Amino acid sequence: MWDDIPPWDNEKEAEAPKQKNKKKHSSVSHIERTDKHIYRRAFSEMNLLNKMGLEMKDGHSYHFITGGDVDALSYLQLAMKFTGTIKHMLFSTWCMAGEDILAFDEWLTQGKILKLDAYCGEIFPNTYAKEYALLQSVFKKHDCGRICIFKNHSKIFAVHGEKISVGIETSANINTNPRTENGCITVGYEMYEFYKQYFDGINSFVKD
């Protein structure tokens, strides 16, 4: 779709183990946000911006189909150019990567996000144990909201910003996933409130 974006690494979307003896997802104990990861997302964010123009209008929806070179967090970064300080945001994903958790940590530290809630799939605490522990540590550090684990496969951002509010729906998890994916950004407080009311009613499998 876009020739100026370098190819993504051949990373595979996580799948829950189907056999008892199947090796679980491996994860390193030390995670860094690499320049390659940051620049790659910057390219995808720039191309999304070029496709949609230079503004987000209230009541408008922006639909995308991408050829494996845009991940879910790129949509959020694009929206953050227009939201101003985010008063509250929730995200929903089946799984996520360590570098993406560190991105949230950075935005919370910088005051770009004031309150954050996380909704993750039931596989996340065990199959992605170290990423889950990292997410817990970030939430404890900032005392920013709640982490909810349940039978979840939805990919959502609901964002209430000081300037605009948006709902973001994608087929991609919050991790690198080099596949064709769809995404939609809908501008309006009603979309944020629609998702907030639903996720506020979810009870977590895990009691921290």
N, C-alpha and C positions, 0 to 999 in steps of 0.2 A: 504493500500500500504506500509506504513512504520509503524512498530509496536512500534518504540521508541518515537513517537510523542504523547503527551497527547491529548485527545479529545478536540476539540474546543467547546466554549460555543454555546448554541443553539440560535445563532443570526440569524435573518431572513434578506434576501436581501430586500432592500427598494422597495416599489411599490408605484406608484402615487395613491392618493385616487381615488376610482371609484365611490363613493357616496358622495353627498354634506355633509351628516351628519357624514361621517366617520372621526374618530379622526386622526389628523395629527401626523406625526412622532414627538415624544417628545425628547427633548434634555436637558441636564443639562447646567447650566450657568457656571460651573466650571469644567474644563477638566484637567486631569492629565495623564501622560504616566505611566501606572502601570507596575510593574515588570513582572506580568503575561503576559501582552500584548507583552512586549519586548522580554521576554524569548521564548514565543511561536513562534514569528517570527524568532528568532535566530535558533530554531530547524528546521523550514521549510527551511530557507536559507541554513543551514548546509546540509540538505538532498538533496537539489537541487545541491549543490556543489559536494556532494559525487556521485550523479548520472551522472553528466556530466564530471567530472574530474577536473583538476587543471589549465586549460587554456581556453581562448576563442580565436579562430583563425579567422583572417579576411576572410570574404567570406563564413564562415560556419554558419549554423543555428542549434539551439539546441531546440528540441521539447519535451514537457512534457505533461503528463496526470496525474492528481493528484486526490487523493481520499478524497478531502474535508479538507485537512490539510495544504494547501499553498494558500496564498492570493497574490494579484497582486504586492504589495510593496516588497514582498520577492524576486521576480524576479529582481526588481530594485536594491535592496541591494546586490544581488549576482553580478549583472553587475558592480556595483560601486567598487567592489574589483579589477576590471581590467581596468576601464576607466581612472583612475587618476582624477585630478580635472575636474569637468564637466563645460565646457565653456558655454553650453546652453542645457537646457532640456525643453521639453514640455510633459505634461501628459494630457490624455483625459480619462474621467470617467463620468458615469451617476451620481454617488454620491460618497461621501467619509466620513470617520469618523474623529472626532476631534483629536484623538490620531495620526492619520496619517498626519494631517495638522501640528501638532507639530513636527513630524519627519522632514518634509520639513523645518520648522523653524530652527530646530537644524542644519541641513546640510547647510543651508544658513548662519547661524551664524558662523559655523566652516569654512566656505569658501570652502566646498566640492562642492557646486553648486554656480556658479556665476550669472547665468541668468536663470529665470524660467517662463514659461507660463503655464496657467491652462485653460483647456477646459472642461466644465461641462454641464450636462444635464439641460433641461429647468425646471425640478422640483426642482433643488438644492436651489435656493434662497428662496423659500417659504416653501417647505417641510422640508428642512434642514437649516432653517433660522440662527440658532446659529453657525452651522458649516460654513455656508457661510460668516457670519460676522467675524468669526475667520480667515478664509482664506483671507478675505479682509484686516484684520489688519496685517497679516503676510506679505502680498505683499506690503502694505504701509510702514511697518517697514523697509523692505529691499530694496524697490524700485527696484524690481527684474524683472518685466515683466508685462504681462497683464492677466486678468481673462476674459474669454469669455464664455458667456452662450448662448446656442443654442439647437436645437433639436438634441441631441447627445446621442448615446448609445454605442459609440466605447470605447474600453479600450486599450490605447496605451501609451507607453513611447518612445520618440525619444530623444536620448542622444548623444551629441557631446562632447566627452572627449578628454583630452590632449594626451592619449595613444591610445584609440580605440573609435569608435562610434558604437552605437547599436540601433536597433529598437526592442521593446518588445511588443508583442501582446498577450493578454490574454482574456479569456471569463469572468474573474472576475473583479468587480469594485474594487476601492481602499478602501476596507473595509473588515471586517471579514465576510466570507461567507462559511460556512461549507458544501460545495457541491463539487461534482466532477467538475473540471475545466481543461481547456487546456491552455497551454502557449507556446510561442515560442520566443527565443532570436536570432536575426539575427545580426551578426557582420559585420559592413561596413558603411562607410560614406554615401553611396548611399541610404541606408534604412533610415537613419536619415533625409537626404535631401528630400526624397520622402514625408515623413510625414510633414516636416516643410513647404514645399511649399504648401501643401494642407491646413493645419491649418492656415497659414499666411493669407489666403484668406477668412477666416470665419469672418463674422460680428456678434457681440454680440447683443442679445436681450436687454441687460441691459447697459445703458449708465451711467457710474460712473463719 
